[in-house]
Amino acid sequence: MPHEPFTLKLTARQAQALRALARDEDLPPEVYAAEVLAKHLYHAYTPDVARRAEARPDDDNDRP
């Protein structure tokens, strides 16, 4: 699976929280954010979600 870069746009409070949580884990904020996102996606991408995504036209599945 290829890696795809992306940019997060966070509010000041979200950025502050990200830095604090990352510091608690002794990780750079970028690494912590990627780990949290990966865990969320793993749990959120259920078979039902996958079926709904497959049922949509291809152009809807490729949105950035």
PQR file of N, CA, C, O and H, with PARSE charges and radii, in Angstrom:
ATOM      1  N   MET A   1       0.843  -1.171   0.000 -0.4000 1.5000
ATOM      2  CA  MET A   1       0.000   0.000   0.000 -0.0000 2.0000
ATOM      3  C   MET A   1       0.893   1.240   0.000  0.5500 1.7000
ATOM      4  O   MET A   1       1.741   1.384   0.880 -0.5500 1.4000
ATOM      5  N   PRO A   2       0.720   2.120  -0.953 -0.5600 1.5000
ATOM      6  CA  PRO A   2       1.565   3.325  -1.000  0.2800 2.0000
ATOM      7  C   PRO A   2       1.201   4.288   0.133  0.5500 1.7000
ATOM      8  O   PRO A   2       0.067   4.331   0.610 -0.5500 1.4000
ATOM      9  N   HIS A   3       2.195   5.042   0.534 -0.4000 1.5000
ATOM     10  CA  HIS A   3       1.970   6.062   1.558 -0.0000 2.0000
ATOM     11  C   HIS A   3       1.500   7.332   0.875  0.5500 1.7000
ATOM     12  O   HIS A   3       2.025   7.712  -0.171 -0.5500 1.4000
ATOM     13  H   HIS A   3       3.116   5.007   0.147  0.4000 1.0000
ATOM     14  N   GLU A   4       0.526   7.979   1.458 -0.4000 1.5000
ATOM     15  CA  GLU A   4       0.001   9.211   0.892 -0.0000 2.0000
ATOM     16  C   GLU A   4       0.116  10.325   1.922  0.5500 1.7000
ATOM     17  O   GLU A   4      -0.432  10.209   3.018 -0.5500 1.4000
ATOM     18  H   GLU A   4       0.099   7.671   2.308  0.4000 1.0000
ATOM     19  N   PRO A   5       0.821  11.406   1.587 -0.5600 1.5000
ATOM     20  CA  PRO A   5       0.933  12.518   2.529  0.2800 2.0000
ATOM     21  C   PRO A   5      -0.392  13.266   2.644  0.5500 1.7000
ATOM     22  O   PRO A   5      -1.186  13.292   1.703 -0.5500 1.4000
ATOM     23  N   PHE A   6      -0.619  13.864   3.791 -0.4000 1.5000
ATOM     24  CA  PHE A   6      -1.804  14.688   3.977 -0.0000 2.0000
ATOM     25  C   PHE A   6      -1.476  15.762   5.002  0.5500 1.7000
ATOM     26  O   PHE A   6      -0.503  15.647   5.748 -0.5500 1.4000
ATOM     27  H   PHE A   6       0.025  13.842   4.556  0.4000 1.0000
ATOM     28  N   THR A   7      -2.280  16.786   5.033 -0.4000 1.5000
ATOM     29  CA  THR A   7      -2.091  17.899   5.952 -0.0000 2.0000
ATOM     30  C   THR A   7      -3.313  18.022   6.849  0.5500 1.7000
ATOM     31  O   THR A   7      -4.449  17.982   6.376 -0.5500 1.4000
ATOM     32  H   THR A   7      -3.070  16.879   4.427  0.4000 1.0000
ATOM     33  N   LEU A   8      -3.074  18.170   8.128 -0.4000 1.5000
ATOM     34  CA  LEU A   8      -4.166  18.410   9.067 -0.0000 2.0000
ATOM     35  C   LEU A   8      -4.264  19.903   9.326  0.5500 1.7000
ATOM     36  O   LEU A   8      -3.251  20.575   9.518 -0.5500 1.4000
ATOM     37  H   LEU A   8      -2.151  18.203   8.511  0.4000 1.0000
ATOM     38  N   LYS A   9      -5.470  20.414   9.330 -0.4000 1.5000
ATOM     39  CA  LYS A   9      -5.695  21.799   9.721 -0.0000 2.0000
ATOM     40  C   LYS A   9      -6.376  21.761  11.075  0.5500 1.7000
ATOM     41  O   LYS A   9      -7.538  21.371  11.186 -0.5500 1.4000
ATOM     42  H   LYS A   9      -6.293  19.868   9.174  0.4000 1.0000
ATOM     43  N   LEU A  10      -5.649  22.166  12.101 -0.4000 1.5000
ATOM     44  CA  LEU A  10      -6.138  22.092  13.463 -0.0000 2.0000
ATOM     45  C   LEU A  10      -6.399  23.481  14.017  0.5500 1.7000
ATOM     46  O   LEU A  10      -5.751  24.454  13.630 -0.5500 1.4000
ATOM     47  H   LEU A  10      -4.705  22.483  12.011  0.4000 1.0000
ATOM     48  N   THR A  11      -7.349  23.555  14.920 -0.4000 1.5000
ATOM     49  CA  THR A  11      -7.546  24.798  15.661 -0.0000 2.0000
ATOM     50  C   THR A  11      -6.376  24.922  16.637  0.5500 1.7000
ATOM     51  O   THR A  11      -5.626  23.968  16.845 -0.5500 1.4000
ATOM     52  H   THR A  11      -7.875  22.765  15.234  0.4000 1.0000
ATOM     53  N   ALA A  12      -6.233  26.089  17.224 -0.4000 1.5000
ATOM     54  CA  ALA A  12      -5.160  26.301  18.195 -0.0000 2.0000
ATOM     55  C   ALA A  12      -5.304  25.321  19.364  0.5500 1.7000
ATOM     56  O   ALA A  12      -4.312  24.771  19.842 -0.5500 1.4000
ATOM     57  H   ALA A  12      -6.842  26.863  17.056  0.4000 1.0000
ATOM     58  N   ARG A  13      -6.511  25.111  19.809 -0.4000 1.5000
ATOM     59  CA  ARG A  13      -6.743  24.188  20.932 -0.0000 2.0000
ATOM     60  C   ARG A  13      -6.415  22.749  20.542  0.5500 1.7000
ATOM     61  O   ARG A  13      -5.829  22.010  21.333 -0.5500 1.4000
ATOM     62  H   ARG A  13      -7.317  25.557  19.421  0.4000 1.0000
ATOM     63  N   GLN A  14      -6.788  22.350  19.334 -0.4000 1.5000
ATOM     64  CA  GLN A  14      -6.470  20.998  18.881 -0.0000 2.0000
ATOM     65  C   GLN A  14      -4.957  20.805  18.773  0.5500 1.7000
ATOM     66  O   GLN A  14      -4.433  19.761  19.161 -0.5500 1.4000
ATOM     67  H   GLN A  14      -7.264  22.950  18.691  0.4000 1.0000
ATOM     68  N   ALA A  15      -4.262  21.805  18.251 -0.4000 1.5000
ATOM     69  CA  ALA A  15      -2.803  21.721  18.126 -0.0000 2.0000
ATOM     70  C   ALA A  15      -2.151  21.649  19.505  0.5500 1.7000
ATOM     71  O   ALA A  15      -1.190  20.904  19.702 -0.5500 1.4000
ATOM     72  H   ALA A  15      -4.687  22.654  17.937  0.4000 1.0000
ATOM     73  N   GLN A  16      -2.669  22.416  20.451 -0.4000 1.5000
ATOM     74  CA  GLN A  16      -2.150  22.384  21.812 -0.0000 2.0000
ATOM     75  C   GLN A  16      -2.351  20.996  22.424  0.5500 1.7000
ATOM     76  O   GLN A  16      -1.447  20.453  23.059 -0.5500 1.4000
ATOM     77  H   GLN A  16      -3.449  23.021  20.291  0.4000 1.0000
ATOM     78  N   ALA A  17      -3.528  20.436  22.230 -0.4000 1.5000
ATOM     79  CA  ALA A  17      -3.824  19.097  22.750 -0.0000 2.0000
ATOM     80  C   ALA A  17      -2.915  18.060  22.098  0.5500 1.7000
ATOM     81  O   ALA A  17      -2.381  17.184  22.778 -0.5500 1.4000
ATOM     82  H   ALA A  17      -4.262  20.877  21.714  0.4000 1.0000
ATOM     83  N   LEU A  18      -2.741  18.157  20.795 -0.4000 1.5000
ATOM     84  CA  LEU A  18      -1.876  17.210  20.083 -0.0000 2.0000
ATOM     85  C   LEU A  18      -0.461  17.261  20.634  0.5500 1.7000
ATOM     86  O   LEU A  18       0.138  16.220  20.905 -0.5500 1.4000
ATOM     87  H   LEU A  18      -3.175  18.869  20.243  0.4000 1.0000
ATOM     88  N   ARG A  19       0.077  18.457  20.803 -0.4000 1.5000
ATOM     89  CA  ARG A  19       1.445  18.583  21.334 -0.0000 2.0000
ATOM     90  C   ARG A  19       1.545  17.998  22.750  0.5500 1.7000
ATOM     91  O   ARG A  19       2.507  17.298  23.065 -0.5500 1.4000
ATOM     92  H   ARG A  19      -0.410  19.303  20.584  0.4000 1.0000
ATOM     93  N   ALA A  20       0.558  18.284  23.597 -0.4000 1.5000
ATOM     94  CA  ALA A  20       0.582  17.790  24.979 -0.0000 2.0000
ATOM     95  C   ALA A  20       0.482  16.266  25.024  0.5500 1.7000
ATOM     96  O   ALA A  20       1.234  15.614  25.748 -0.5500 1.4000
ATOM     97  H   ALA A  20      -0.224  18.853  23.341  0.4000 1.0000
ATOM     98  N   LEU A  21      -0.440  15.702  24.253 -0.4000 1.5000
ATOM     99  CA  LEU A  21      -0.611  14.247  24.241 -0.0000 2.0000
ATOM    100  C   LEU A  21       0.618  13.550  23.665  0.5500 1.7000
ATOM    101  O   LEU A  21       1.038  12.509  24.169 -0.5500 1.4000
ATOM    102  H   LEU A  21      -1.050  16.232  23.665  0.4000 1.0000
ATOM    103  N   ALA A  22       1.189  14.119  22.618 -0.4000 1.5000
ATOM    104  CA  ALA A  22       2.398  13.546  22.021 -0.0000 2.0000
ATOM    105  C   ALA A  22       3.554  13.587  23.010  0.5500 1.7000
ATOM    106  O   ALA A  22       4.316  12.627  23.120 -0.5500 1.4000
ATOM    107  H   ALA A  22       0.848  14.965  22.208  0.4000 1.0000
ATOM    108  N   ARG A  23       3.683  14.691  23.727 -0.4000 1.5000
ATOM    109  CA  ARG A  23       4.753  14.824  24.720 -0.0000 2.0000
ATOM    110  C   ARG A  23       4.593  13.757  25.810  0.5500 1.7000
ATOM    111  O   ARG A  23       5.577  13.169  26.259 -0.5500 1.4000
ATOM    112  H   ARG A  23       3.063  15.471  23.637  0.4000 1.0000
ATOM    113  N   ASP A  24       3.353  13.514  26.229 -0.4000 1.5000
ATOM    114  CA  ASP A  24       3.103  12.476  27.240 -0.0000 2.0000
ATOM    115  C   ASP A  24       3.550  11.091  26.769  0.5500 1.7000
ATOM    116  O   ASP A  24       3.934  10.249  27.580 -0.5500 1.4000
ATOM    117  H   ASP A  24       2.554  13.991  25.864  0.4000 1.0000
ATOM    118  N   GLU A  25       3.498  10.864  25.478 -0.4000 1.5000
ATOM    119  CA  GLU A  25       3.901   9.567  24.907 -0.0000 2.0000
ATOM    120  C   GLU A  25       5.350   9.572  24.417  0.5500 1.7000
ATOM    121  O   GLU A  25       5.823   8.579  23.865 -0.5500 1.4000
ATOM    122  H   GLU A  25       3.185  11.548  24.819  0.4000 1.0000
ATOM    123  N   ASP A  26       6.054  10.690  24.619 -0.4000 1.5000
ATOM    124  CA  ASP A  26       7.438  10.845  24.141 -0.0000 2.0000
ATOM    125  C   ASP A  26       7.557  10.617  22.637  0.5500 1.7000
ATOM    126  O   ASP A  26       8.481   9.960  22.158 -0.5500 1.4000
ATOM    127  H   ASP A  26       5.670  11.497  25.068  0.4000 1.0000
ATOM    128  N   LEU A  27       6.593  11.178  21.906 -0.4000 1.5000
ATOM    129  CA  LEU A  27       6.590  11.060  20.448 -0.0000 2.0000
ATOM    130  C   LEU A  27       6.515  12.451  19.823  0.5500 1.7000
ATOM    131  O   LEU A  27       5.991  13.383  20.433 -0.5500 1.4000
ATOM    132  H   LEU A  27       5.842  11.712  22.295  0.4000 1.0000
ATOM    133  N   PRO A  28       7.043  12.588  18.595 -0.5600 1.5000
ATOM    134  CA  PRO A  28       6.811  13.834  17.866  0.2800 2.0000
ATOM    135  C   PRO A  28       5.312  13.955  17.563  0.5500 1.7000
ATOM    136  O   PRO A  28       4.645  12.939  17.364 -0.5500 1.4000
ATOM    137  N   PRO A  29       4.776  15.175  17.525 -0.5600 1.5000
ATOM    138  CA  PRO A  29       3.344  15.336  17.259  0.2800 2.0000
ATOM    139  C   PRO A  29       2.885  14.662  15.969  0.5500 1.7000
ATOM    140  O   PRO A  29       1.778  14.128  15.905 -0.5500 1.4000
ATOM    141  N   GLU A  30       3.732  14.688  14.945 -0.4000 1.5000
ATOM    142  CA  GLU A  30       3.359  14.087  13.667 -0.0000 2.0000
ATOM    143  C   GLU A  30       3.171  12.581  13.801  0.5500 1.7000
ATOM    144  O   GLU A  30       2.250  12.011  13.215 -0.5500 1.4000
ATOM    145  H   GLU A  30       4.631  15.122  14.997  0.4000 1.0000
ATOM    146  N   VAL A  31       4.036  11.944  14.564 -0.4000 1.5000
ATOM    147  CA  VAL A  31       3.958  10.497  14.757 -0.0000 2.0000
ATOM    148  C   VAL A  31       2.736  10.158  15.602  0.5500 1.7000
ATOM    149  O   VAL A  31       1.994   9.225  15.293 -0.5500 1.4000
ATOM    150  H   VAL A  31       4.784  12.407  15.040  0.4000 1.0000
ATOM    151  N   TYR A  32       2.535  10.921  16.667 -0.4000 1.5000
ATOM    152  CA  TYR A  32       1.379  10.669  17.527 -0.0000 2.0000
ATOM    153  C   TYR A  32       0.082  10.822  16.734  0.5500 1.7000
ATOM    154  O   TYR A  32      -0.814   9.986  16.843 -0.5500 1.4000
ATOM    155  H   TYR A  32       3.138  11.678  16.918  0.4000 1.0000
ATOM    156  N   ALA A  33      -0.021  11.885  15.940 -0.4000 1.5000
ATOM    157  CA  ALA A  33      -1.234  12.119  15.146 -0.0000 2.0000
ATOM    158  C   ALA A  33      -1.465  10.965  14.168  0.5500 1.7000
ATOM    159  O   ALA A  33      -2.597  10.513  13.996 -0.5500 1.4000
ATOM    160  H   ALA A  33       0.707  12.565  15.852  0.4000 1.0000
ATOM    161  N   ALA A  34      -0.406  10.496  13.537 -0.4000 1.5000
ATOM    162  CA  ALA A  34      -0.544   9.384  12.588 -0.0000 2.0000
ATOM    163  C   ALA A  34      -0.996   8.112  13.297  0.5500 1.7000
ATOM    164  O   ALA A  34      -1.832   7.375  12.774 -0.5500 1.4000
ATOM    165  H   ALA A  34       0.514  10.863  13.677  0.4000 1.0000
ATOM    166  N   GLU A  35      -0.448   7.849  14.484 -0.4000 1.5000
ATOM    167  CA  GLU A  35      -0.853   6.652  15.221 -0.0000 2.0000
ATOM    168  C   GLU A  35      -2.317   6.724  15.656  0.5500 1.7000
ATOM    169  O   GLU A  35      -3.045   5.737  15.553 -0.5500 1.4000
ATOM    170  H   GLU A  35       0.231   8.447  14.908  0.4000 1.0000
ATOM    171  N   VAL A  36      -2.743   7.880  16.136 -0.4000 1.5000
ATOM    172  CA  VAL A  36      -4.137   8.043  16.561 -0.0000 2.0000
ATOM    173  C   VAL A  36      -5.074   7.883  15.373  0.5500 1.7000
ATOM    174  O   VAL A  36      -6.103   7.215  15.472 -0.5500 1.4000
ATOM    175  H   VAL A  36      -2.151   8.682  16.220  0.4000 1.0000
ATOM    176  N   LEU A  37      -4.716   8.497  14.249 -0.4000 1.5000
ATOM    177  CA  LEU A  37      -5.551   8.385  13.049 -0.0000 2.0000
ATOM    178  C   LEU A  37      -5.623   6.939  12.572  0.5500 1.7000
ATOM    179  O   LEU A  37      -6.700   6.448  12.236 -0.5500 1.4000
ATOM    180  H   LEU A  37      -3.880   9.040  14.168  0.4000 1.0000
ATOM    181  N   ALA A  38      -4.487   6.261  12.543 -0.4000 1.5000
ATOM    182  CA  ALA A  38      -4.476   4.862  12.095 -0.0000 2.0000
ATOM    183  C   ALA A  38      -5.344   3.984  12.985  0.5500 1.7000
ATOM    184  O   ALA A  38      -6.084   3.135  12.488 -0.5500 1.4000
ATOM    185  H   ALA A  38      -3.612   6.661  12.816  0.4000 1.0000
ATOM    186  N   LYS A  39      -5.258   4.182  14.301 -0.4000 1.5000
ATOM    187  CA  LYS A  39      -6.085   3.394  15.222 -0.0000 2.0000
ATOM    188  C   LYS A  39      -7.564   3.689  15.015  0.5500 1.7000
ATOM    189  O   LYS A  39      -8.392   2.778  15.018 -0.5500 1.4000
ATOM    190  H   LYS A  39      -4.657   4.872  14.704  0.4000 1.0000
ATOM    191  N   HIS A  40      -7.890   4.963  14.835 -0.4000 1.5000
ATOM    192  CA  HIS A  40      -9.292   5.322  14.617 -0.0000 2.0000
ATOM    193  C   HIS A  40      -9.818   4.681  13.333  0.5500 1.7000
ATOM    194  O   HIS A  40     -10.903   4.099  13.323 -0.5500 1.4000
ATOM    195  H   HIS A  40      -7.217   5.703  14.832  0.4000 1.0000
ATOM    196  N   LEU A  41      -9.052   4.788  12.259 -0.4000 1.5000
ATOM    197  CA  LEU A  41      -9.490   4.219  10.989 -0.0000 2.0000
ATOM    198  C   LEU A  41      -9.651   2.705  11.090  0.5500 1.7000
ATOM    199  O   LEU A  41     -10.593   2.140  10.534 -0.5500 1.4000
ATOM    200  H   LEU A  41      -8.171   5.260  12.266  0.4000 1.0000
ATOM    201  N   TYR A  42      -8.741   2.054  11.790 -0.4000 1.5000
ATOM    202  CA  TYR A  42      -8.824   0.603  11.949 -0.0000 2.0000
ATOM    203  C   TYR A  42     -10.148   0.201  12.591  0.5500 1.7000
ATOM    204  O   TYR A  42     -10.795  -0.752  12.157 -0.5500 1.4000
ATOM    205  H   TYR A  42      -7.976   2.512  12.241  0.4000 1.0000
ATOM    206  N   HIS A  43     -10.542   0.935  13.626 -0.4000 1.5000
ATOM    207  CA  HIS A  43     -11.770   0.590  14.348 -0.0000 2.0000
ATOM    208  C   HIS A  43     -13.030   1.113  13.658  0.5500 1.7000
ATOM    209  O   HIS A  43     -14.097   0.511  13.780 -0.5500 1.4000
ATOM    210  H   HIS A  43     -10.017   1.709  13.979  0.4000 1.0000
ATOM    211  N   ALA A  44     -12.916   2.216  12.945 -0.4000 1.5000
ATOM    212  CA  ALA A  44     -14.094   2.828  12.319 -0.0000 2.0000
ATOM    213  C   ALA A  44     -14.463   2.171  10.986  0.5500 1.7000
ATOM    214  O   ALA A  44     -15.624   2.213  10.578 -0.5500 1.4000
ATOM    215  H   ALA A  44     -12.049   2.705  12.847  0.4000 1.0000
ATOM    216  N   TYR A  45     -13.490   1.568  10.308 -0.4000 1.5000
ATOM    217  CA  TYR A  45     -13.744   1.002   8.983 -0.0000 2.0000
ATOM    218  C   TYR A  45     -14.313  -0.407   9.130  0.5500 1.7000
ATOM    219  O   TYR A  45     -13.615  -1.405   8.952 -0.5500 1.4000
ATOM    220  H   TYR A  45     -12.547   1.534  10.639  0.4000 1.0000
ATOM    221  N   THR A  46     -15.570  -0.453   9.454 -0.4000 1.5000
ATOM    222  CA  THR A  46     -16.267  -1.725   9.672 -0.0000 2.0000
ATOM    223  C   THR A  46     -16.696  -2.316   8.323  0.5500 1.7000
ATOM    224  O   THR A  46     -16.667  -1.620   7.309 -0.5500 1.4000
ATOM    225  H   THR A  46     -16.137   0.358   9.599  0.4000 1.0000
ATOM    226  N   PRO A  47     -17.087  -3.576   8.305 -0.5600 1.5000
ATOM    227  CA  PRO A  47     -17.581  -4.168   7.057  0.2800 2.0000
ATOM    228  C   PRO A  47     -18.776  -3.388   6.487  0.5500 1.7000
ATOM    229  O   PRO A  47     -18.911  -3.274   5.268 -0.5500 1.4000
ATOM    230  N   ASP A  48     -19.633  -2.857   7.353 -0.4000 1.5000
ATOM    231  CA  ASP A  48     -20.772  -2.069   6.882 -0.0000 2.0000
ATOM    232  C   ASP A  48     -20.316  -0.800   6.170  0.5500 1.7000
ATOM    233  O   ASP A  48     -20.864  -0.440   5.128 -0.5500 1.4000
ATOM    234  H   ASP A  48     -19.523  -2.950   8.343  0.4000 1.0000
ATOM    235  N   VAL A  49     -19.330  -0.133   6.721 -0.4000 1.5000
ATOM    236  CA  VAL A  49     -18.788   1.072   6.089 -0.0000 2.0000
ATOM    237  C   VAL A  49     -18.164   0.709   4.736  0.5500 1.7000
ATOM    238  O   VAL A  49     -18.350   1.424   3.751 -0.5500 1.4000
ATOM    239  H   VAL A  49     -18.884  -0.425   7.567  0.4000 1.0000
ATOM    240  N   ALA A  50     -17.436  -0.388   4.693 -0.4000 1.5000
ATOM    241  CA  ALA A  50     -16.811  -0.827   3.440 -0.0000 2.0000
ATOM    242  C   ALA A  50     -17.865  -1.113   2.378  0.5500 1.7000
ATOM    243  O   ALA A  50     -17.691  -0.748   1.215 -0.5500 1.4000
ATOM    244  H   ALA A  50     -17.285  -0.968   5.493  0.4000 1.0000
ATOM    245  N   ARG A  51     -18.958  -1.766   2.770 -0.4000 1.5000
ATOM    246  CA  ARG A  51     -20.034  -2.057   1.802 -0.0000 2.0000
ATOM    247  C   ARG A  51     -20.655  -0.765   1.268  0.5500 1.7000
ATOM    248  O   ARG A  51     -20.896  -0.636   0.067 -0.5500 1.4000
ATOM    249  H   ARG A  51     -19.099  -2.063   3.715  0.4000 1.0000
ATOM    250  N   ARG A  52     -20.912   0.185   2.164 -0.4000 1.5000
ATOM    251  CA  ARG A  52     -21.489   1.464   1.712 -0.0000 2.0000
ATOM    252  C   ARG A  52     -20.543   2.195   0.765  0.5500 1.7000
ATOM    253  O   ARG A  52     -20.981   2.785  -0.222 -0.5500 1.4000
ATOM    254  H   ARG A  52     -20.716   0.080   3.139  0.4000 1.0000
ATOM    255  N   ALA A  53     -19.253   2.155   1.062 -0.4000 1.5000
ATOM    256  CA  ALA A  53     -18.271   2.821   0.201 -0.0000 2.0000
ATOM    257  C   ALA A  53     -18.228   2.162  -1.170  0.5500 1.7000
ATOM    258  O   ALA A  53     -18.138   2.845  -2.190 -0.5500 1.4000
ATOM    259  H   ALA A  53     -18.897   1.675   1.864  0.4000 1.0000
ATOM    260  N   GLU A  54     -18.293   0.847  -1.196 -0.4000 1.5000
ATOM    261  CA  GLU A  54     -18.265   0.120  -2.470 -0.0000 2.0000
ATOM    262  C   GLU A  54     -19.524   0.371  -3.286  0.5500 1.7000
ATOM    263  O   GLU A  54     -19.481   0.299  -4.514 -0.5500 1.4000
ATOM    264  H   GLU A  54     -18.366   0.292  -0.368  0.4000 1.0000
ATOM    265  N   ALA A  55     -20.627   0.659  -2.642 -0.4000 1.5000
ATOM    266  CA  ALA A  55     -21.893   0.880  -3.340 -0.0000 2.0000
ATOM    267  C   ALA A  55     -21.951   2.241  -4.024  0.5500 1.7000
ATOM    268  O   ALA A  55     -22.793   2.462  -4.894 -0.5500 1.4000
ATOM    269  H   ALA A  55     -20.662   0.718  -1.645  0.4000 1.0000
ATOM    270  N   ARG A  56     -21.075   3.142  -3.643 -0.4000 1.5000
ATOM    271  CA  ARG A  56     -21.058   4.484  -4.238 -0.0000 2.0000
ATOM    272  C   ARG A  56     -20.291   4.466  -5.554  0.5500 1.7000
ATOM    273  O   ARG A  56     -19.446   3.599  -5.777 -0.5500 1.4000
ATOM    274  H   ARG A  56     -20.391   2.963  -2.936  0.4000 1.0000
ATOM    275  N   PRO A  57     -20.590   5.426  -6.424 -0.5600 1.5000
ATOM    276  CA  PRO A  57     -19.814   5.525  -7.680  0.2800 2.0000
ATOM    277  C   PRO A  57     -18.338   5.767  -7.378  0.5500 1.7000
ATOM    278  O   PRO A  57     -17.993   6.354  -6.352 -0.5500 1.4000
ATOM    279  N   ASP A  58     -17.470   5.309  -8.283 -0.4000 1.5000
ATOM    280  CA  ASP A  58     -16.027   5.407  -8.077 -0.0000 2.0000
ATOM    281  C   ASP A  58     -15.544   6.813  -7.810  0.5500 1.7000
ATOM    282  O   ASP A  58     -14.632   6.995  -7.004 -0.5500 1.4000
ATOM    283  H   ASP A  58     -17.750   4.832  -9.116  0.4000 1.0000
ATOM    284  N   ASP A  59     -16.123   7.827  -8.459 -0.4000 1.5000
ATOM    285  CA  ASP A  59     -15.623   9.199  -8.263 -0.0000 2.0000
ATOM    286  C   ASP A  59     -15.831   9.662  -6.814  0.5500 1.7000
ATOM    287  O   ASP A  59     -15.100  10.538  -6.353 -0.5500 1.4000
ATOM    288  H   ASP A  59     -16.864   7.679  -9.114  0.4000 1.0000
ATOM    289  N   ASP A  60     -16.798   9.105  -6.089 -0.4000 1.5000
ATOM    290  CA  ASP A  60     -16.987   9.461  -4.685 -0.0000 2.0000
ATOM    291  C   ASP A  60     -15.952   8.791  -3.788  0.5500 1.7000
ATOM    292  O   ASP A  60     -15.650   9.303  -2.710 -0.5500 1.4000
ATOM    293  H   ASP A  60     -17.392   8.393  -6.463  0.4000 1.0000
ATOM    294  N   ASN A  61     -15.408   7.660  -4.212 -0.4000 1.5000
ATOM    295  CA  ASN A  61     -14.431   6.936  -3.393 -0.0000 2.0000
ATOM    296  C   ASN A  61     -13.035   7.549  -3.492  0.5500 1.7000
ATOM    297  O   ASN A  61     -12.167   7.221  -2.683 -0.5500 1.4000
ATOM    298  H   ASN A  61     -15.653   7.244  -5.088  0.4000 1.0000
ATOM    299  N   ASP A  62     -12.802   8.420  -4.454 -0.4000 1.5000
ATOM    300  CA  ASP A  62     -11.458   8.966  -4.680 -0.0000 2.0000
ATOM    301  C   ASP A  62     -11.293  10.386  -4.141  0.5500 1.7000
ATOM    302  O   ASP A  62     -10.278  11.029  -4.406 -0.5500 1.4000
ATOM    303  H   ASP A  62     -13.507   8.687  -5.112  0.4000 1.0000
ATOM    304  N   ARG A  63     -12.264  10.878  -3.399 -0.4000 1.5000
ATOM    305  CA  ARG A  63     -12.137  12.245  -2.883 -0.0000 2.0000
ATOM    306  C   ARG A  63     -10.965  12.369  -1.938  0.5500 1.7000
ATOM    307  O   ARG A  63     -10.707  11.480  -1.127 -0.5500 1.4000
ATOM    308  H   ARG A  63     -13.089  10.355  -3.183  0.4000 1.0000
ATOM    309  N   PRO A  64     -10.242  13.501  -2.048 -0.5600 1.5000
ATOM    310  CA  PRO A  64      -9.098  13.719  -1.131  0.2800 2.0000
ATOM    311  C   PRO A  64      -9.566  13.986   0.277  0.5500 1.7000
ATOM    312  O   PRO A  64      -8.745  14.189   1.172 -0.5500 1.4000
TER
END
